[in-house]
Amino acid sequence: MLTPATETEAAEIIRDHAERAVPLEIRGGGTRAGFGNAVQAAATLSSSGLSGILTYNPAEMVMTARAGTSVAEIEAALDANGQAMAFEPPDHRPVMGTAGEPTIGGIFAVNASGPRRITAGAARDSLLGVRFVNGHGEIVKAGGRVMKNVTGLDLVKLMAGSHGTLGLLTEVTFKVLPRPKMAATIVLSGLDDEAATHAMAAAMALPVEVSGAAHLPESVRSRFLSGGLPDGPATVLRVEGLEASVAVRVEKLAAAMQRFAPATRLGPEETAVLWREIRDVKPYADGTMRPLWRVSVAPSQGEKLVAALRLATGVDAFYDWQGGLVWMRMEADPEAEILRRYIRALGGGHATLMRASGAVRASVASFEPQEPALALLSQRVKAKFDPVGILNPGRMTTGESA
């Protein structure tokens, strides 16, 4: 494990490996080890030694931190000032069966986003600027500390979700927002997946600013809140903001949802626990390597996809993002070909294999195969940033090599 303490040291390491054409596995805190296609590399280069908050002015709601800074340190500093990262970065250690500390650079490198993504945007939408070392061993800066400064904006977005294939992130600048002072959840009980999809769509269309919409079928319902949700499948809708405003909006939401199912309410403490468990995929933190898919489709198509798959194979699932994010745990084989064929038939989307055994990862593409034109563009971008192909070779695209 190579753990540079400075950006310059990281650049020297990458430059040396590029000159020798020796591949490197790029890693943050290692909490998503096993995610993505397997990388054959001589050594691992971690950003975990590049740690510390560099600048943070709560009045500006912008923070700059080294990429290896732990998410816990970031959240503690924000919490002390009544602020938070709007996109709710998930902690995938339980579901991935890993240890270590999640890092802020790792969060942006994989574009990890939680339940509030449907209203607040993804992690990349909060990212204002980056510093990174490319495959030449060059230090690159893009973006800035002010949102209206759009210099290098495309480059900033490109680095978010690149999984260490274009460069080693060394520093990130991102916007934050005030932490909601109050939160409440409406629970609709007894709806099947199709009816829940209609209910979530209706809730999101109301002028009550729902910030989370998820459906927890009976197969997973008891695994949330230590079994504390009412009996039957649970469709959960979150409202956040100032206390007086939340009270009014929850009343309006509950009244509007009565036509779908009986509604109960959760207070702020239970709401916080529930949505953290949804964010972190708690039902499938089962200590196994059973294949786990993260599927993104149109919100109206998620339940149709699951219904079709249940006729073909063993699958357990629950829904976030109004039904547009489907977490699927397969009972045996990953069934990648069937899953991706059904996704295409329903209008398209993305299926990402989050967790599987080493044997499965060696034979199944973890990321959705790209269309030829997009694949060619991705290859050209990769060649520009990493011409020798030493940074996480093959992580996102099978067949890519150093």
C-alpha positions in Angstrom: 0.0 0.0 0.0 1.4 3.3 -1.1 0.1 6.2 1.1 1.7 9.5 0.1 1.5 12.3 2.7 1.6 15.1 0.1 0.2 15.8 -3.3 3.7 16.2 -4.7 4.7 12.8 -3.4 1.6 11.3 -5.0 2.5 12.9 -8.3 6.0 11.4 -8.1 4.6 7.9 -7.4 2.3 8.1 -10.4 5.0 9.5 -12.7 7.3 6.7 -11.8 4.7 4.0 -12.4 3.8 5.6 -15.7 7.4 5.7 -16.9 7.6 1.9 -16.1 4.0 1.2 -17.3 3.2 -0.5 -14.0 -0.5 -0.4 -13.1 -1.8 1.1 -9.8 -5.0 0.4 -8.0 -6.4 3.8 -6.8 -8.2 3.7 -3.5 -9.6 6.1 -0.8 -10.4 4.5 2.5 -11.0 1.1 1.0 -14.6 0.9 2.2 -15.9 -0.1 -1.2 -13.2 -2.8 -1.8 -14.7 -5.4 -4.1 -16.9 -2.9 -6.0 -16.3 -2.6 -9.7 -14.4 -4.9 -12.1 -11.3 -6.4 -10.5 -8.1 -4.5 -11.1 -4.8 -6.3 -11.7 -2.2 -3.9 -10.3 1.3 -4.2 -8.8 0.5 -1.9 -5.9 -2.3 0.1 -4.4 -2.1 3.9 -4.1 -4.3 5.4 -1.4 -5.3 9.0 -0.8 -5.9 8.3 2.9 -2.7 10.1 3.9 -3.9 13.3 2.3 -6.1 14.4 5.1 -7.5 17.6 6.7 -10.0 20.3 6.2 -8.3 23.2 4.4 -10.9 26.0 4.4 -14.4 26.2 5.7 -16.4 29.4 6.2 -19.9 28.4 7.3 -21.3 31.8 6.1 -20.1 30.9 2.5 -21.4 27.3 2.8 -18.3 26.0 1.0 -15.7 23.6 2.2 -12.3 22.6 0.8 -10.7 19.4 2.1 -7.9 17.0 1.2 -9.4 13.9 -0.5 -8.3 11.5 2.2 -10.2 13.4 4.9 -12.7 11.1 6.6 -16.4 11.7 6.1 -16.8 11.6 9.9 -14.4 14.6 10.3 -16.3 16.5 7.6 -19.7 15.8 9.1 -18.5 16.7 12.6 -17.3 20.1 11.4 -20.6 20.7 9.5 -22.8 19.5 12.3 -21.1 21.9 14.7 -22.3 24.7 12.5 -25.8 23.4 11.7 -24.9 22.4 8.2 -24.7 19.1 6.2 -23.9 17.6 2.8 -27.3 17.8 1.0 -26.8 14.6 -1.0 -26.6 12.3 2.1 -23.4 10.4 1.4 -24.0 6.7 2.2 -21.8 4.4 4.2 -21.5 1.1 2.4 -19.3 -0.7 4.8 -22.0 -2.9 6.3 -23.4 -4.0 2.9 -20.0 -4.5 1.4 -18.5 -6.2 4.4 -15.5 -3.9 4.6 -13.8 -1.8 7.2 -11.7 1.4 7.1 -13.0 5.0 7.1 -15.0 6.5 4.2 -13.2 9.5 2.7 -14.6 12.6 1.1 -12.6 12.0 -2.0 -13.9 8.4 -2.3 -17.5 9.8 -2.0 -17.0 12.1 -5.0 -14.9 9.5 -6.9 -17.9 7.1 -7.0 -20.6 9.9 -7.0 -22.2 8.2 -3.9 -25.6 9.8 -3.2 -28.4 9.0 -0.7 -32.2 9.4 -0.6 -32.2 13.2 -0.9 -30.7 12.9 -4.4 -34.2 13.2 -5.9 -34.5 16.8 -4.7 -30.9 18.0 -3.8 -29.0 16.3 -6.7 -26.2 13.9 -6.7 -22.8 14.2 -5.1 -21.4 15.7 -8.3 -23.9 18.5 -8.2 -22.3 19.7 -5.0 -18.8 19.5 -6.2 -17.3 22.9 -7.2 -13.6 22.2 -7.7 -11.0 19.5 -7.6 -7.3 18.9 -7.6 -6.0 15.6 -8.8 -2.9 13.8 -10.3 -3.5 12.4 -13.8 -1.8 9.4 -15.3 1.1 11.5 -16.5 1.9 12.4 -12.9 0.8 16.0 -13.5 -1.1 18.0 -10.8 -4.3 19.4 -12.3 -6.7 22.0 -10.8 -10.2 22.5 -12.0 -13.1 24.6 -10.7 -13.1 27.0 -7.8 -14.7 28.0 -4.5 -17.5 30.1 -5.9 -20.5 28.4 -7.5 -20.7 31.0 -10.3 -17.1 30.4 -11.3 -17.6 27.8 -14.0 -14.0 27.5 -15.1 -13.3 23.8 -15.6 -16.8 22.8 -14.6 -17.0 20.0 -17.1 -13.7 18.6 -15.8 -15.0 18.7 -12.2 -18.2 16.8 -13.2 -16.0 14.3 -15.2 -14.0 13.4 -12.1 -17.1 12.7 -10.1 -18.0 9.1 -10.7 -14.7 8.2 -12.6 -13.8 5.7 -9.9 -10.1 6.6 -9.9 -9.6 5.8 -13.6 -8.7 9.3 -14.7 -6.7 10.5 -11.7 -6.1 10.4 -8.0 -8.2 13.0 -6.3 -6.1 15.0 -3.9 -8.4 17.9 -2.9 -12.1 18.7 -3.3 -14.2 21.8 -2.9 -17.9 21.4 -2.4 -21.0 23.3 -1.3 -23.0 22.5 1.8 -26.4 23.5 3.0 -28.1 24.2 6.3 -29.1 21.0 8.1 -32.9 20.6 8.3 -34.1 21.6 11.7 -37.0 19.1 11.7 -37.9 16.0 9.8 -41.0 13.7 9.8 -42.0 10.7 7.8 -45.4 9.5 6.6 -45.8 5.7 6.4 -48.4 4.3 4.0 -49.0 0.6 4.9 -50.2 -2.3 2.7 -49.5 -1.1 -0.8 -48.1 -3.5 -3.4 -45.1 -2.3 -5.5 -47.3 -1.0 -8.3 -49.7 1.0 -6.1 -46.7 2.3 -4.1 -45.2 3.6 -7.3 -48.3 5.6 -8.0 -48.5 6.9 -4.5 -44.9 8.1 -4.5 -45.4 9.9 -7.9 -48.5 11.6 -6.5 -46.6 12.7 -3.4 -43.7 14.1 -5.4 -46.1 16.1 -7.5 -47.6 17.9 -4.4 -46.3 21.3 -3.3 -45.1 19.9 0.0 -41.4 19.4 -0.8 -41.1 15.7 -0.1 -37.3 15.0 0.3 -37.4 11.2 0.4 -39.7 8.7 -1.2 -39.1 4.9 -0.8 -41.0 1.7 -0.9 -40.1 -1.2 1.4 -41.9 -4.4 0.4 -42.9 -6.9 3.1 -39.8 -9.0 2.5 -37.6 -6.2 3.8 -39.9 -4.1 6.0 -39.1 -5.9 9.3 -35.4 -5.2 8.8 -35.9 -1.4 9.2 -36.3 0.3 12.6 -35.7 -3.1 14.3 -39.1 -4.2 13.0 -40.8 -1.1 14.3 -42.7 -0.1 11.1 -46.4 -1.0 11.0 -47.4 -4.4 9.5 -47.5 -4.7 5.7 -45.4 -3.2 2.9 -44.3 0.3 3.9 -44.2 3.3 1.5 -42.3 6.1 3.3 -42.3 9.8 2.5 -40.1 12.3 4.2 -40.6 16.0 4.8 -37.9 18.3 6.2 -37.4 22.0 7.0 -38.4 24.4 9.8 -40.6 22.9 12.5 -43.7 25.0 11.8 -43.4 24.4 8.0 -42.9 20.6 8.4 -46.0 20.4 10.6 -48.2 22.1 8.0 -46.7 20.1 5.1 -47.0 16.8 6.8 -50.7 17.5 7.4 -51.3 18.2 3.8 -49.3 15.2 2.7 -51.1 12.8 5.0 -54.5 14.1 3.9 -53.6 13.7 0.2 -52.3 10.2 0.7 -55.4 8.9 2.5 -56.8 7.8 -0.9 -53.9 5.4 -1.3 -53.6 3.8 2.2 -53.8 4.4 5.9 -51.1 6.7 7.0 -49.0 6.8 10.2 -46.3 9.2 11.2 -42.7 8.9 12.5 -41.1 11.7 14.5 -37.6 13.1 14.0 -35.6 10.5 15.8 -37.2 7.5 14.0 -37.1 9.4 10.7 -33.3 9.9 11.1 -32.7 6.2 11.8 -35.1 5.0 9.0 -33.6 7.1 6.3 -30.0 6.3 7.3 -30.9 2.6 7.1 -32.4 3.2 3.6 -29.3 5.1 2.6 -27.0 2.4 3.7 -29.0 -0.5 2.3 -29.4 -2.1 5.7 -31.6 -5.1 4.6 -28.8 -6.5 2.5 -26.0 -6.0 5.1 -26.3 -9.7 5.7 -22.7 -10.8 5.8 -22.9 -12.7 2.5 -21.6 -12.2 -1.0 -24.9 -12.9 -2.6 -25.0 -10.6 -5.7 -26.3 -7.1 -5.0 -27.3 -4.8 -7.8 -27.9 -1.1 -7.8 -30.3 -0.4 -10.6 -31.3 3.1 -11.9 -34.4 3.3 -14.1 -37.3 5.7 -14.7 -39.3 5.8 -11.4 -42.4 4.4 -13.2 -40.4 1.3 -14.4 -38.7 0.0 -11.3 -41.6 -2.1 -10.0 -42.2 -3.5 -13.6 -38.6 -4.6 -13.7 -38.8 -6.4 -10.4 -42.1 -8.0 -11.3 -40.6 -9.4 -14.5 -37.4 -10.6 -12.8 -39.5 -12.4 -10.1 -41.0 -14.6 -12.8 -37.5 -15.6 -14.0 -35.3 -15.8 -11.0 -35.0 -15.4 -7.2 -34.7 -11.8 -6.3 -35.4 -9.6 -3.3 -35.7 -5.8 -3.7 -36.7 -2.4 -2.3 -37.0 1.0 -3.9 -35.6 4.5 -3.2 -35.7 7.7 -5.3 -39.5 7.5 -5.9 -38.9 4.0 -7.4 -36.1 5.1 -9.7 -33.3 3.4 -7.6 -33.9 -0.3 -7.0 -31.6 -2.3 -4.7 -31.8 -6.0 -5.7 -30.2 -8.9 -4.0 -30.2 -12.1 -6.1 -30.7 -15.4 -4.3 -28.1 -17.3 -6.3 -26.7 -16.3 -9.8 -26.3 -12.6 -10.7 -28.5 -13.0 -13.9 -26.8 -10.1 -15.5 -27.9 -10.9 -19.0 -31.6 -11.2 -18.0 -31.5 -8.1 -15.9 -29.9 -5.9 -18.5 -32.1 -7.2 -21.2 -35.2 -6.4 -19.2 -33.8 -2.9 -18.4 -33.4 -2.2 -22.2 -37.0 -3.5 -22.8 -38.3 -1.0 -20.2 -36.7 2.0 -21.8 -33.1 1.8 -20.5 -31.2 2.5 -17.4 -28.1 1.3 -15.5 -27.4 -1.9 -13.5 -24.3 -1.8 -11.4 -23.1 -4.9 -9.6 -22.2 -3.6 -6.1 -21.3 -6.8 -4.4 -20.5 -10.4 -5.5 -18.0 -13.1 -5.0 -14.6 -12.9 -6.7 -15.6 -15.6 -9.2 -18.7 -13.7 -10.2 -16.8 -10.4 -10.5 -14.3 -12.1 -12.9 -17.1 -13.1 -15.3 -19.7 -10.3 -15.0 -19.2 -6.7 -16.0 -19.9 -4.6 -12.9 -21.0 -1.5 -14.9 -23.6 -1.2 -17.6 -21.9 -1.8 -21.0 -21.8 1.4 -23.0 -23.1 2.0 -26.4 -20.3 1.9 -29.1 -20.2 5.7 -29.6 -20.1 6.4 -25.8 -17.5 3.7 -25.3 -15.3 5.2 -27.9 -15.6 8.7 -26.3 -14.8 7.1 -22.9 -11.7 5.5 -24.4 -10.5 8.8 -25.8 -11.0 10.6 -22.4 -9.1 7.8 -20.7 -6.3 8.1 -23.2 -6.1 11.8 -22.6 -5.9 11.6 -18.8 -4.0 8.3 -18.5 -2.3 7.4 -21.8 -0.3 4.5 -20.5 -3.4 3.1 -18.8 -2.0 2.6 -15.3 -4.8 4.0 -13.2 -7.3 1.4 -12.1 -7.1 -0.4 -15.5 -10.3 -2.3 -16.2 -12.2 -1.0 -13.2 -15.1 0.4 -15.2 -14.6 -1.2 -18.6 -13.8 -4.9 -19.2 -11.1 -5.5 -21.7 -9.2 -2.3 -20.8 -5.7 -3.1 -19.8 -2.4 -1.4 -19.0 
